[in-house]
């Protein structure tokens, strides 16, 4: 068994695709529209789905915002250098919500970014992941 993907609902599909591809450097792996169900699924990731997990962006055509709720935590991404990753993200228009630095009560360097829908994304040095 292995993890295939994580699904999040997004309010503006093109804005979300731009964030995950242009700001975080993922690529669109596949896209499918479901007219009868009035939704679109777009899978994004860093590698082909057979080689690693993906993120499924689900856009329900009649919904432009969601309450994230209290159960959601975050998506975690491994990066070579948390500080450099934050600079690249900031230069590309991304929003850093927790500047890089050691985690509370620990030494692991991390940072947090927020996507256009408010989902938190943790950046961890690849050695810490």
N, C-alpha and C positions, 0 to 999 in steps of 0.2 A: 504494500500500500504506500501511497504518497499523497501529499497535498496537491490538488490540481489548481485551485484558484480560490480567491476570496472575492465575494461580490459586495459592491457598495452601490447604493442608488444615488444618482446625480441629478441635479436640477437643470443643468445646461450641458448637454453632451459635448458640443464642440469646444466649449470653454474647458471642460474637464480633460478632453483628449489633448488639447493644447498644453495644459498644465503638466500632465503625466509624460508627454512626449518632449515638449520644448523646454520645460523647466527641470523635470527630473530625468530626462534622457531615455525614457522607455520608448518602445515602438509599438505601433498597432499590430497585433498578431492576427486578429480576425474581427469581422463586423457582420452582424446579421440583424435584419429588421423583421419584426413580427407584426404586420399590419392588423391582423385579426385581434391580436392582444394589445395593440397600440403601445408597443415598447420596442426598444433597440438595445442589443447587447454588443459591447465592444470590449474585446480582451486586449490588454496591454501588458507588456513585460519587457524584461531585459534579454530573455533568451526564448527560443522556441518552446512551446508548451510541453513537448515530449522531454525537454531537458530541465525544466524547472517550473515552479508555480507562477501563475499569472494573476492579474487583477481584472475582475469583470466589472465593467462600468455598465450599470443598467439604467437606461433612461426611459421612464414612463412618460409618454407623450403628453399626458394631461396633468402632470405634476411638476412644478418648478422649484419646490423646496421641501426639505424633510426635517423633522425633529430628530437629531442624532441620538437622543435618549441617553440614559446613564449607564447602559451596559457596554457600549462601544469603548474600546481602548484606543488602539492605534495600529497602523501598519508599520512594520520595521524594515528598513533597508540597510544593507551592509554597504559602506563606502570606504575607500582607501584612507581618506583624510577628512574628518568631520569638518574642520575649519575651512578647508578648500572647497568642500561640497557646499557649505553654506554660502560662501562667496559667489560661487557659480549660480546657485539658486537665486540669490539676491539680485545678481546682475541680470538674470532672466525674468525678473519680476515676481519671483516667489516670495512668500511671507514667512519669515523665521519667527516662530512664537516662543522659542526657548533657545537662546544663543548657545553656541558650543561651549562645553565645559564638563567638568567631572559631575557624575550623577550624585544626587543627594545620598549621603551615607555610603559612598563608594568612590572608586577611582576611574571607572569606565567613562570615557569621553563620549558625550552624546549631544544631540540637538533635536529640536522639533520644528517641523514645517507644517503649515496648514494648507490644504488644497482649497479650491474655490468654493466647495460646499461645506467647509469647516471640518473635514476629516483630518485627524492628526496623523503625521507621519514622522516616525522616529528615525534618525540617522545615527548609526552606530559604526565605529571603526570596524573594518572587516575582521580584525583580530579579536574583537570583543564579541562578535556575533557568534 
